[in-house]
Amino acid sequence: MTPTSDVISSERVEGTAVYNAAGDKLGSIDDLMIDKRSGQVRYAVLEFGGFLGMGTDRYPLPWKMLNYDTAVDGYVVPLDKAQLENAPRYGEGEVPDYTNDYGRQVNTYYGVNW
């Protein structure tokens, strides 16, 4: 019997697939953004687009939006690819400052309470 836990290493989260409710793979988790004061994960950064890892963009998704689904061994979000095309994003190596204003912009886009 394998012990289960409510916590997971960030190393295991990074690279995990992200799907929409229709079962389409949107991408994978590239990074986690953690609140320095509370220690809570605020955003999972989705790597999406490009080809073979080249030309991909990073999309910060509010952590509240992700639900882990053991059936797909990945996270499921209530989004489709079209919604991601207009979402806040940045290129590899272009990480923005995650200020309150930037966080508000991301959360507002996804309709998540700040």
C-alpha positions as CSV (number, residue, x, y, z in Angstrom):
1,M,0.0,0.0,0.0
2,T,1.4,3.4,-1.0
3,P,1.0,6.2,1.6
4,T,-1.0,9.2,0.4
5,S,-0.4,12.7,1.4
6,D,-2.0,16.1,1.0
7,V,1.4,17.7,0.1
8,I,3.6,17.3,-3.0
9,S,7.0,18.4,-4.0
10,S,7.1,21.2,-6.5
11,E,9.5,19.0,-8.4
12,R,6.7,16.5,-9.0
13,V,4.2,19.2,-10.0
14,E,6.5,20.7,-12.6
15,G,6.0,18.9,-15.9
16,T,2.5,17.6,-14.9
17,A,0.0,17.7,-17.8
18,V,-2.9,20.2,-17.8
19,Y,-6.1,19.3,-19.5
20,N,-9.4,21.1,-20.1
21,A,-12.7,19.6,-19.2
22,A,-13.1,18.1,-22.7
23,G,-9.9,16.1,-22.1
24,D,-7.7,18.2,-24.5
25,K,-4.1,18.5,-23.3
26,L,-3.4,22.2,-23.0
27,G,0.2,22.0,-21.9
28,S,2.2,21.2,-18.7
29,I,3.2,23.0,-15.5
30,D,6.5,24.8,-16.0
31,D,6.8,26.6,-12.7
32,L,5.0,27.5,-9.5
33,M,4.7,31.0,-8.1
34,I,4.6,31.0,-4.3
35,D,3.6,33.9,-2.0
36,K,6.6,34.7,0.1
37,R,4.7,35.7,3.1
38,S,1.9,33.1,3.3
39,G,3.9,30.2,1.7
40,Q,0.8,29.4,-0.4
41,V,1.0,28.7,-4.1
42,R,-0.6,31.5,-6.0
43,Y,0.0,30.5,-9.6
44,A,0.9,27.5,-11.6
45,V,2.6,28.6,-14.8
46,L,1.4,26.6,-17.8
47,E,3.7,26.0,-20.7
48,F,1.6,26.1,-23.8
49,G,2.1,26.4,-27.6
50,G,5.2,26.1,-29.7
51,F,6.7,23.0,-31.1
52,L,8.9,20.5,-29.2
53,G,9.4,23.1,-26.4
54,M,10.4,25.9,-28.7
55,G,8.4,29.0,-29.0
56,T,6.2,28.2,-26.1
57,D,4.7,30.8,-23.9
58,R,4.0,30.7,-20.1
59,Y,0.6,31.4,-18.8
60,P,0.1,32.0,-15.1
61,L,-3.0,30.2,-13.9
62,P,-4.5,31.0,-10.5
63,W,-3.8,27.9,-8.4
64,K,-7.5,27.9,-7.3
65,M,-8.4,26.9,-10.9
66,L,-6.5,23.7,-11.0
67,N,-8.1,20.4,-9.9
68,Y,-5.9,17.3,-9.8
69,D,-7.6,14.3,-11.5
70,T,-6.2,10.9,-10.9
71,A,-7.9,9.5,-13.9
72,V,-5.8,11.6,-16.2
73,D,-2.8,11.9,-13.8
74,G,-2.9,15.6,-14.4
75,Y,-4.6,18.9,-13.6
76,V,-7.9,19.9,-15.1
77,V,-8.9,23.5,-15.7
78,P,-12.1,25.1,-16.9
79,L,-10.5,26.6,-20.0
80,D,-10.2,25.9,-23.7
81,K,-7.3,26.8,-26.0
82,A,-9.2,29.8,-27.4
83,Q,-9.3,31.4,-23.9
84,L,-5.6,30.9,-23.5
85,E,-4.8,32.7,-26.7
86,N,-5.8,36.0,-25.2
87,A,-4.7,35.3,-21.6
88,P,-1.8,37.1,-19.9
89,R,1.4,35.4,-20.9
90,Y,5.2,35.8,-21.3
91,G,8.0,34.1,-23.1
92,E,10.7,31.8,-21.6
93,G,13.1,33.9,-19.7
94,E,10.8,36.9,-19.6
95,V,9.2,36.4,-16.2
96,P,7.3,39.5,-15.2
97,D,7.3,41.0,-11.7
98,Y,4.4,39.3,-9.9
99,T,3.2,42.6,-8.4
100,N,-0.3,43.0,-6.9
101,D,-1.3,44.8,-10.2
102,Y,0.0,41.9,-12.3
103,G,-1.8,39.4,-10.1
104,R,-5.0,41.4,-10.3
105,Q,-4.8,41.4,-14.1
106,V,-4.3,37.6,-14.2
107,N,-7.1,36.9,-11.7
108,T,-9.5,39.3,-13.4
109,Y,-8.9,37.7,-16.8
110,Y,-9.9,34.3,-15.3
111,G,-12.7,35.6,-13.1
112,V,-11.0,34.5,-9.9
113,N,-11.4,36.5,-6.7
114,W,-8.2,38.2,-5.6
